[in-house]
């Protein structure tokens, strides 16, 4: 039996396309989900060899889902599928412990090799990711997301998706007062003074799509 994979992408057609490609390559798809939070839950339950995560997923983006998966299923390697090749995204992914960074435009050619490389403990980046971006990721530099805790990033994404404080509290199993506190902290750390600003910032980071 091939490597066991968890596939997380909110677009069914895209997910089915990747599934056909991966099964033909000899991998076993042990689970499929459409949002980042379910990806974490299923990874904990199934303990797959590799979790293939879309970056822009509802409820929890691929980078934060990877962080949580590394805690819940430490042996699971994570591969991120994304449209972004800018430095800030590569940097955030590598810092989150993601071992494979695959551009969707090159996924058909790169995906199988990325999964195999990551399972063997190597780091795989799509060839078009420039050496300068990789060097920047490895030598330092900070972004606004480095200022935020995991919980603050989760709260920001849910707020940007249009959820109320009560809905965020219910989704994250927090009190409304705690969510309000996280919301205030976000605005202070990011020098943002209104909800619309948080939404724009989340869009800039790729956590939600326009």
C-alpha positions in Angstrom: 0.0 0.0 0.0 1.3 3.5 -0.8 1.7 6.5 1.4 -1.4 7.5 3.3 -2.6 11.0 2.3 -5.1 13.4 3.7 -6.5 15.8 1.1 -7.9 19.2 2.1 -9.3 21.6 -0.5 -12.6 23.5 -0.4 -13.1 23.1 -4.2 -14.6 19.7 -4.9 -13.5 19.6 -8.6 -9.9 20.5 -7.8 -9.9 17.9 -5.0 -11.1 15.2 -7.4 -8.5 16.1 -9.9 -5.7 15.8 -7.4 -7.2 12.6 -6.1 -7.1 11.0 -9.5 -3.5 12.1 -10.0 -2.4 10.9 -6.6 -4.1 7.5 -6.7 -2.6 6.9 -10.2 0.8 7.6 -8.6 0.2 4.9 -6.0 -0.8 6.9 -3.0 -3.7 6.0 -0.7 -6.2 8.8 0.0 -7.4 8.1 3.5 -9.5 11.2 4.0 -10.9 14.3 2.2 -12.1 17.5 3.8 -13.1 21.0 2.6 -11.9 23.3 5.4 -8.8 23.6 7.6 -10.5 22.8 10.9 -11.8 19.5 9.7 -8.3 18.8 8.3 -6.8 19.1 11.8 -9.5 16.9 13.3 -9.1 14.2 10.7 -5.3 14.3 10.8 -5.5 13.6 14.5 -7.8 10.7 14.0 -6.2 9.1 10.9 -2.5 10.0 11.4 -1.7 10.2 7.7 1.8 10.2 6.3 1.2 13.4 4.5 -1.5 16.1 4.7 -2.0 18.0 1.4 -3.5 21.4 2.3 -4.9 24.2 0.2 -3.7 27.6 1.4 -7.0 29.5 1.2 -9.5 27.3 3.1 -12.5 28.5 5.1 -12.5 28.4 9.0 -8.7 27.8 9.1 -6.2 28.5 6.4 -3.6 25.9 5.3 -0.7 27.4 7.2 -2.4 27.5 10.5 -4.0 24.1 9.9 -0.4 22.8 9.3 0.7 24.2 12.6 -2.1 22.5 14.4 -1.6 19.2 12.6 2.1 19.1 13.6 0.9 19.2 17.2 -2.0 16.7 16.9 -0.1 14.3 14.5 3.6 15.0 14.8 4.6 12.3 12.3 2.4 13.8 9.5 4.3 15.9 7.0 2.5 18.8 5.4 2.4 20.0 1.8 0.9 23.4 1.0 -0.9 24.1 -2.3 -1.0 27.7 -3.2 -1.2 30.3 -5.9 1.3 32.6 -4.1 5.0 32.6 -4.8 5.8 35.9 -2.9 8.4 35.9 -0.2 6.0 36.5 2.7 3.9 33.4 2.0 7.0 31.1 1.6 8.4 32.5 4.7 5.2 31.9 6.7 4.9 28.3 5.4 8.5 27.3 6.2 8.2 28.8 9.7 5.1 26.8 10.3 7.0 23.6 9.6 5.5 23.0 6.2 7.9 20.8 4.2 6.4 21.1 0.7 5.4 24.4 -1.0 3.7 23.7 -4.3 2.3 26.3 -6.7 -1.1 25.2 -8.1 0.0 26.3 -11.6 2.7 23.6 -11.4 0.9 21.0 -9.2 0.5 18.4 -11.9 4.2 18.3 -12.5 5.4 18.9 -9.0 3.0 17.3 -6.6 4.1 13.6 -6.6 7.8 14.6 -6.2 6.9 17.0 -3.4 5.0 14.4 -1.4 7.8 11.8 -1.8 10.5 14.3 -0.9 8.6 15.6 2.2 7.9 12.1 3.5 11.7 11.4 3.2 12.4 14.4 5.4 13.4 16.9 2.7 11.9 20.3 1.9 10.4 20.8 -1.5 9.6 24.1 -3.2 8.2 24.5 -6.7 11.1 25.2 -9.0 9.9 28.7 -9.9 10.3 29.8 -6.3 13.4 32.0 -6.6 16.6 31.3 -4.6 16.3 34.8 -3.1 13.0 34.0 -1.6 14.3 30.8 -0.1 17.3 32.7 1.3 15.1 35.3 2.9 13.0 32.6 4.5 16.0 30.9 6.0 17.9 34.0 7.1 15.2 35.8 9.0 13.0 38.8 8.5 9.6 39.2 10.1 6.1 39.8 8.9 3.0 41.1 10.6 1.7 37.6 11.2 4.8 36.9 13.3 3.4 39.4 15.8 0.2 37.3 16.2 -0.5 34.2 18.3 -2.1 31.2 16.7 -5.4 32.0 18.3 -5.3 35.6 17.1 -4.7 34.5 13.5 -7.7 32.1 13.8 -9.9 34.9 15.2 -8.8 37.3 12.4 -9.6 34.8 9.7 -13.1 34.1 11.1 -13.8 37.8 11.6 -12.7 38.4 8.0 -15.1 35.7 6.8 -17.9 37.8 8.3 -18.6 35.9 11.5 -19.8 37.7 14.6 -18.1 37.6 18.0 -20.7 35.0 19.1 -20.1 32.9 16.1 -16.3 33.1 16.5 -16.7 32.1 20.2 -18.8 29.1 19.3 -16.5 28.0 16.5 -13.4 28.2 18.7 -15.1 27.1 22.0 -14.2 30.4 23.7 -16.2 33.0 25.6 -17.4 36.1 23.8 -15.3 38.2 26.2 -12.2 36.3 25.2 -13.0 36.8 21.5 -13.5 40.5 22.1 -10.1 40.6 23.9 -8.4 38.9 20.9 -10.1 41.3 18.6 -8.7 44.3 20.5 -5.3 42.8 20.6 -5.3 42.3 16.9 -6.2 45.9 16.2 -3.5 47.1 18.6 -0.7 44.8 17.2 -1.6 45.6 13.6 -2.4 49.3 14.1 -5.9 48.7 12.7 -8.9 50.6 14.0 -11.9 49.0 12.3 -13.2 45.6 11.2 -12.9 46.5 7.6 -9.2 47.0 8.2 -8.9 43.5 9.6 -10.7 42.1 6.5 -8.4 43.9 4.2 -5.3 42.7 6.1 -6.6 39.1 6.0 -7.1 39.4 2.3 -3.5 40.8 1.9 -2.2 37.8 3.7 -4.2 35.4 1.6 -6.2 34.1 4.5 -9.4 34.8 2.6 -10.1 35.5 -1.0 -11.7 38.6 -2.5 
